Amino acid sequence: MLVEQNLKGHRILVVEDEYFVANDAAEALQEAGAEVLGPARTEDAAMREIQDGTPDAALLDVKLGSTTSFMLAETLKNRGIPFVFITGFDQNMIPPKFQGIDRLAKPISPQKIVEALATLLEKSSKFAD
C-alpha cells in the first residue's frame, strides 16, 4: 500500500472494536510513520492508553459494542487532543456538542483514514501556531 502522508513523530490513538478495521487502520498509520496507541476495543482500554501516553490525535469508533465513545471524546476534547469519529451510523447519532468533529463513514479504506488524520493534524498544528 502506498501511503503518501508523513505521520512520523505523531502518536495516534485508534479506538475501534471491529478487528479488521482496527488492524487495517493501525497498519496504514504505522506505514505512514505514526506510532499507534492501541487499537483499543473499549472506552476503558482507550482511557488506559491515554493515561500511559498522550496521543497527538485519535480515531474513535462511535459505537463500541453496546456503548459509545462519547465519554472518551469529551476527555480528548477537554485535553485539546484532536480526533475524528468513524462510524457506520449517520450524523444524527453524534451529540450536538460534537457536531464540528469530522465523521468518517464506514466502510472506508485505511488510506482515507490516514488522509483524514494527516489533515486533522495539519489543521490542529496551524491553530496551535
C-alpha positions, 0 to 999 in steps of 0.5 A: 500500500502506498501511503503518501502522508508523513505521520512520523513523530505523531502518536495516534490513538485508534479506538475501534472494536471491529478487528479488521478495521482496527488492524487495517487502520493501525497498519496504514498509520504505522506505514505512514510513520505514526506510532499507534496507541492501541487499537483499543476495543473499549472506552476503558482500554482507550482511557488506559492508553491515554493515561500511559501516553498522550496521543497527538490525535485519535480515531474513535469508533462511535459505537463500541459494542453496546456503548459509545465513545462519547465519554472518551471524546469529551476527555480528548476534547477537554485535553485539546487532543484532536480526533475524528469519529468513524462510524457506520451510523449517520450524523444524527447519532453524534451529540450536538456538542460534537457536531464540528468533529469530522465523521468518517463513514464506514466502510472506508479504506485505511488510506482515507483514514490516514488522509483524514488524520494527516489533515486533522493534524495539519489543521490542529498544528496551524491553530496551535501556531 
